[in-house]
Each structure stands twice: as C-alpha cells, then as structure tokens.
C-alpha cells in the first residue's frame, strides 16, 4: 500500500468513527474534465494548492424529514450542519498535523437566505464534489441522489494538497424521473427538460419559500428531498410505498386524515403558521 492509499484509509477511519456516513475523494482535475462548474467556482481556483477534495456526508433520517415543514426538521437540519462543520474543521487539523495543507468549505457557504435571493449561488458546490467523488448522481430535484439515502444527505468538503484518487464518476442515473419532486414542489421551482435529468431551477422561488419558512421557524422546505423514492433508507423505515400519500397531501384534508396525523402533530407544535405570525405582528 502506497503512502496516499494509507492516508485515505486513515481519513475514512477518522471520519466514520466520528459520524460520517459517506466519504469520497475527487481529484480537482475532474472539475475541468466535466466542465459543468464555472471556472471561478472550481477547487483549483479557490485553493491553488489543492490536488483533491474530500467530501463527506451525514444522512437525514427519513421520518423526521417527512414532517417538513416542522420545528423538529429544522432542529435536525441545524444539528447535522453543526456536526458536519465541526468534523470538517477537525479533519483539517488532523491533516495539518500530518503534514498536509488543507482547509474546509462549510456545508452552506452563505450568511443569510436573503443573500441567496440576491446572489443565488454559494462559493462552492458540495453537490458536484460528491458527484465527482462517485457518491451519486444529480436528480430532478437538483440535488445529489445516493444509493444509501437518496437525497437525504447533508455534505461538507475539505480541500487538500494530497493526491487522493477516488471512485469513478457514476455514469448511470439514480433518478428514475418519476417527477414527484416536480409535482410536490409548493412553489413550482422545478421545470423538467427533455434533454437532461437536471431540470431548470428557479432559485428565487426556492429561496423565497425558505425565507417564508424561516419566519415561521420551520425551515428548510425539503419537500423535494422528502418525496424522492430513491434510497435504501426507505427499506429501513418501511416507506417504499408512500408516493400516493405524498402526492395527495396538498389536496387531502390532512388535518382530518389519520395518515397525516403524525406529520401534522409536529407541524402544529413548536413553530408558527402564517396565520399565527400575522396575528402576532
């Protein structure tokens, strides 16, 4: 085993022992080879010493994601983000102690949702980092789908000057183009295309939805994450046949329907409705 392979094993052990579910490595050359990301957003431009990107993720348990929008989904989202940023920081220090220059890019990379409305792009995309690390493919919901969790994963990345090769980029599509994400999006932010899986995406509509939910203390939206049928996690939670439930939720009298009772319980308690916000203004 050469030195770089040994370092990769140590990194994987370091991350998985501290809670990472998925770990991948992508050479910075893949951004140039695939040419999908604007040059100024590529890791080689952001950190000239970089030879590789280490990208890792933590799964979001489906039963909590299904309650969205709710306070418990918000708390899960924030908890996973804190865990990821902390782990990326500790990995950067671990690499530095072992003679490897590195730095981490945080899981979101923007200061406020209003900034995303004005400038709808973060400085670096973990979605493409995970794609180039061979961890999944981009689906119609505009996020990375993984075999293990579908899109229910949060990501963070660490740039390093070490040459750490990873898996081949996944060429088969995990997305089955069921369009559940398109049909269930509450603001119609996704517009399917015939020439590719990735749709046209109205980031302003999505950001406005996120801002509205932030006022209600029940962000993020995550409905396109919830309804995606891809992922082995659905077997774990016996949730392989829920599509009709998702698709009918908006039109059903969900307050009276027992199938929606659990989700509505979490939406009722711990956050505000739009009506309650207006009443208290």
VEXDREN-2710 file (C-alpha; in Angstrom, 1 decimal):
% VEXDREN-2710
k/r/px/py/pz
1/UNK/0.0/0.0/0.0
2/UNK/1.4/3.4/-1.0
3/UNK/1.5/6.4/1.2
4/UNK/-1.5/8.1/-0.3
5/UNK/-3.7/5.0/0.0
6/UNK/-2.7/4.7/3.6
7/UNK/-3.7/8.3/4.2
8/UNK/-7.0/7.7/2.5
9/UNK/-7.7/4.8/4.9
10/UNK/-6.8/6.9/7.9
11/UNK/-9.1/9.7/6.7
12/UNK/-12.0/7.3/6.1
13/UNK/-11.5/5.8/9.6
14/UNK/-11.2/9.3/11.1
15/UNK/-14.5/10.4/9.6
16/UNK/-16.6/7.3/10.0
17/UNK/-15.6/6.9/13.6
18/UNK/-16.9/10.5/14.2
19/UNK/-20.2/10.1/12.5
20/UNK/-19.8/10.4/8.7
21/UNK/-22.0/8.1/6.7
22/UNK/-20.5/8.6/3.3
23/UNK/-16.9/9.6/2.4
24/UNK/-15.4/10.2/-1.1
25/UNK/-12.4/11.7/-2.8
26/UNK/-12.3/13.7/-6.0
27/UNK/-9.2/14.9/-7.9
28/UNK/-9.5/18.6/-8.7
29/UNK/-8.9/17.7/-12.4
30/UNK/-12.5/16.3/-12.6
31/UNK/-14.0/19.8/-12.5
32/UNK/-12.0/20.6/-15.6
33/UNK/-12.7/17.2/-17.3
34/UNK/-16.5/17.5/-16.8
35/UNK/-16.7/21.3/-17.3
36/UNK/-20.0/21.7/-15.6
37/UNK/-19.0/24.3/-13.0
38/UNK/-17.9/27.8/-13.8
39/UNK/-14.0/28.1/-13.5
40/UNK/-14.1/30.6/-10.6
41/UNK/-16.1/28.1/-8.5
42/UNK/-13.7/25.2/-9.0
43/UNK/-11.5/24.0/-6.1
44/UNK/-8.2/24.6/-8.0
45/UNK/-9.1/28.3/-8.3
46/UNK/-10.3/28.5/-4.7
47/UNK/-7.2/26.8/-3.2
48/UNK/-4.3/26.7/-5.6
49/UNK/-2.5/24.1/-3.6
50/UNK/-5.4/21.7/-3.8
51/UNK/-5.0/18.4/-5.6
52/UNK/-8.0/16.6/-4.1
53/UNK/-11.3/17.3/-2.4
54/UNK/-12.5/15.1/0.4
55/UNK/-16.3/15.2/0.6
56/UNK/-18.4/13.5/3.2
57/UNK/-22.0/13.4/4.3
58/UNK/-24.4/12.6/7.1
59/UNK/-27.8/11.1/6.5
60/UNK/-31.0/12.8/7.5
61/UNK/-33.4/10.2/9.0
62/UNK/-36.5/10.0/6.7
63/UNK/-39.2/10.0/9.4
64/UNK/-38.1/13.5/10.6
65/UNK/-37.7/14.8/7.0
66/UNK/-41.2/13.7/6.3
67/UNK/-42.6/16.1/8.9
68/UNK/-41.3/19.1/7.0
69/UNK/-42.0/22.0/7.4
70/UNK/-41.7/21.5/11.2
71/UNK/-39.5/22.6/14.1
72/UNK/-38.1/19.1/14.5
73/UNK/-37.0/19.0/10.9
74/UNK/-35.4/22.4/11.5
75/UNK/-33.5/21.2/14.5
76/UNK/-32.3/18.1/12.7
77/UNK/-31.1/20.3/9.8
78/UNK/-29.2/22.6/12.1
79/UNK/-27.7/19.7/14.2
80/UNK/-26.4/17.9/11.1
81/UNK/-24.9/21.2/9.8
82/UNK/-23.1/21.8/13.1
83/UNK/-21.8/18.2/13.1
84/UNK/-20.5/18.5/9.6
85/UNK/-18.8/21.8/10.0
86/UNK/-17.1/20.6/13.3
87/UNK/-16.0/17.4/11.7
88/UNK/-14.6/19.2/8.6
89/UNK/-12.6/21.5/11.0
90/UNK/-11.2/18.6/12.9
91/UNK/-10.3/16.8/9.7
92/UNK/-8.4/19.9/8.5
93/UNK/-6.5/20.0/11.8
94/UNK/-5.8/16.2/11.5
95/UNK/-4.4/16.7/8.0
96/UNK/-2.3/19.6/9.1
97/UNK/-0.7/17.7/11.9
98/UNK/0.2/15.0/9.4
99/UNK/1.9/17.5/7.0
100/UNK/-1.0/18.0/4.6
101/UNK/-2.2/21.5/3.7
102/UNK/-6.0/21.6/3.9
103/UNK/-9.0/23.8/4.6
104/UNK/-12.7/23.2/4.8
105/UNK/-15.6/24.8/3.0
106/UNK/-18.7/25.0/5.2
107/UNK/-21.8/23.0/4.4
108/UNK/-23.8/26.0/3.1
109/UNK/-21.5/28.9/2.4
110/UNK/-23.9/31.8/2.7
111/UNK/-24.7/34.2/5.5
112/UNK/-28.4/34.6/5.1
113/UNK/-31.2/33.4/2.8
114/UNK/-31.8/37.0/1.6
115/UNK/-28.2/37.0/0.2
116/UNK/-29.1/33.8/-1.8
117/UNK/-32.1/35.6/-3.2
118/UNK/-29.8/38.4/-4.4
119/UNK/-26.9/36.2/-5.4
120/UNK/-28.3/32.7/-6.0
121/UNK/-25.0/30.8/-5.7
122/UNK/-22.7/29.6/-3.0
123/UNK/-18.9/30.0/-3.4
124/UNK/-18.5/26.2/-3.8
125/UNK/-20.9/23.3/-4.6
126/UNK/-20.7/20.1/-2.4
127/UNK/-23.2/18.5/-4.8
128/UNK/-20.7/18.5/-7.6
129/UNK/-17.9/17.5/-5.3
130/UNK/-19.9/14.4/-4.2
131/UNK/-20.8/13.7/-7.8
132/UNK/-17.1/13.8/-8.9
133/UNK/-16.2/11.6/-5.9
134/UNK/-18.5/8.9/-7.3
135/UNK/-21.0/9.0/-4.5
136/UNK/-24.2/9.6/-6.5
137/UNK/-25.8/11.4/-9.4
138/UNK/-27.8/14.6/-9.6
139/UNK/-31.6/14.1/-9.8
140/UNK/-34.6/16.1/-11.0
141/UNK/-34.7/17.7/-7.5
142/UNK/-31.4/19.4/-8.4
143/UNK/-29.5/17.7/-5.5
144/UNK/-27.3/14.6/-5.3
145/UNK/-29.0/11.3/-5.0
146/UNK/-27.1/8.5/-3.3
147/UNK/-27.9/4.7/-3.3
148/UNK/-27.9/4.7/0.5
149/UNK/-30.1/7.7/1.4
150/UNK/-31.4/9.1/-1.9
151/UNK/-31.1/12.9/-1.5
152/UNK/-31.4/12.9/2.3
153/UNK/-27.8/13.7/3.0
154/UNK/-26.0/16.9/4.0
155/UNK/-22.5/17.4/2.7
156/UNK/-19.2/19.3/3.5
157/UNK/-15.9/19.4/1.7
158/UNK/-12.2/19.7/2.6
159/UNK/-9.6/20.7/0.1
160/UNK/-6.1/19.2/0.4
161/UNK/-2.8/19.3/-1.3
162/UNK/-2.6/15.5/-1.3
163/UNK/-3.3/13.4/-4.4
164/UNK/-6.1/11.2/-3.2
165/UNK/-7.8/9.3/-6.0
166/UNK/-11.4/8.2/-5.6
167/UNK/-14.1/6.2/-7.3
168/UNK/-15.1/6.7/-10.9
169/UNK/-17.8/9.3/-11.5
170/UNK/-21.2/7.5/-11.6
171/UNK/-22.4/7.4/-15.2
172/UNK/-25.7/5.7/-14.6
173/UNK/-28.6/7.8/-13.3
174/UNK/-30.1/7.0/-9.9
175/UNK/-33.0/9.4/-10.7
176/UNK/-36.0/7.4/-12.1
177/UNK/-37.6/10.6/-13.4
178/UNK/-40.9/10.0/-11.5
179/UNK/-41.2/13.8/-11.2
180/UNK/-42.5/13.5/-7.6
181/UNK/-40.2/16.4/-6.7
182/UNK/-41.6/18.5/-9.5
183/UNK/-45.3/17.7/-8.7
184/UNK/-44.9/18.2/-5.0
185/UNK/-42.8/21.4/-5.0
186/UNK/-45.0/24.0/-3.3
187/UNK/-43.7/26.9/-5.4
188/UNK/-43.2/25.2/-8.8
189/UNK/-39.5/25.9/-8.8
190/UNK/-38.5/22.8/-10.9
191/UNK/-39.2/22.7/-14.7
192/UNK/-38.4/19.3/-16.4
193/UNK/-36.3/19.2/-19.5
194/UNK/-36.3/16.5/-22.2
195/UNK/-32.5/16.7/-22.9
196/UNK/-31.2/16.0/-19.4
197/UNK/-32.2/14.8/-16.0
198/UNK/-31.3/18.0/-14.2
199/UNK/-34.3/20.5/-14.6
200/UNK/-34.4/24.2/-15.0
201/UNK/-34.4/25.5/-11.4
202/UNK/-35.9/28.8/-10.2
203/UNK/-33.7/29.5/-7.3
204/UNK/-35.5/32.8/-6.4
205/UNK/-38.8/30.9/-5.8
206/UNK/-37.0/28.3/-3.7
207/UNK/-35.2/31.0/-1.7
208/UNK/-38.4/32.9/-1.1
209/UNK/-40.0/29.7/0.2
210/UNK/-37.0/29.2/2.5
211/UNK/-37.3/32.8/3.8
212/UNK/-41.0/32.4/4.5
213/UNK/-40.4/29.2/6.5
214/UNK/-37.6/30.9/8.4
215/UNK/-40.1/33.4/9.7
216/UNK/-42.3/30.5/10.8
217/UNK/-39.3/28.8/12.5
218/UNK/-39.8/25.7/10.4
219/UNK/-37.1/25.9/7.7
220/UNK/-35.9/24.4/5.4
221/UNK/-38.6/23.3/3.0
222/UNK/-37.0/20.0/1.9
223/UNK/-40.2/18.6/0.2
224/UNK/-38.2/17.6/-2.9
225/UNK/-35.9/15.7/-0.5
226/UNK/-38.7/14.0/1.4
227/UNK/-40.7/12.7/-1.6
228/UNK/-37.8/11.2/-3.6
229/UNK/-38.3/7.4/-3.8
230/UNK/-34.5/6.7/-4.3
231/UNK/-32.5/5.3/-1.3
232/UNK/-32.1/2.2/0.8
233/UNK/-33.2/4.2/3.8
234/UNK/-36.8/3.7/2.6
235/UNK/-36.5/0.0/3.3
236/UNK/-35.2/0.6/6.9
237/UNK/-38.3/2.8/7.6
238/UNK/-40.8/0.7/5.7
239/UNK/-41.5/3.7/3.5
240/UNK/-41.2/2.2/0.0
241/UNK/-44.9/2.8/-1.0
242/UNK/-45.7/6.3/0.1
243/UNK/-45.8/8.1/-3.2
244/UNK/-49.6/8.4/-3.2
245/UNK/-49.5/9.8/0.3
246/UNK/-47.0/12.5/-0.8
247/UNK/-48.8/13.4/-4.0
248/UNK/-52.2/13.7/-2.3
249/UNK/-51.1/15.6/0.8
250/UNK/-51.7/19.1/-0.6
251/UNK/-55.2/18.3/-1.8
252/UNK/-56.3/16.0/1.0
253/UNK/-57.9/17.2/4.2
254/UNK/-54.8/16.3/6.0
255/UNK/-55.9/17.6/9.4
256/UNK/-58.7/15.0/9.5
257/UNK/-56.9/12.2/7.6
258/UNK/-55.2/9.8/10.1
259/UNK/-52.5/9.0/7.6
260/UNK/-51.1/12.6/8.1
261/UNK/-51.7/12.8/11.8
262/UNK/-48.1/12.3/12.9
263/UNK/-46.7/14.8/10.5
264/UNK/-49.3/17.4/11.4
265/UNK/-48.7/16.9/15.1
266/UNK/-45.1/18.1/14.6
267/UNK/-46.2/21.0/12.4
268/UNK/-48.7/22.2/14.9
269/UNK/-46.3/22.3/17.9
270/UNK/-43.0/24.2/18.0
271/UNK/-43.5/26.6/15.1
272/UNK/-45.9/29.2/13.8
273/UNK/-48.3/29.1/10.9
274/UNK/-48.6/32.1/8.6
275/UNK/-51.9/33.0/10.3
276/UNK/-50.3/33.0/13.7
277/UNK/-47.5/35.2/12.5
278/UNK/-49.9/37.8/11.1
279/UNK/-51.9/37.7/14.4
280/UNK/-48.8/38.4/16.4
281/UNK/-47.4/41.2/14.2
END
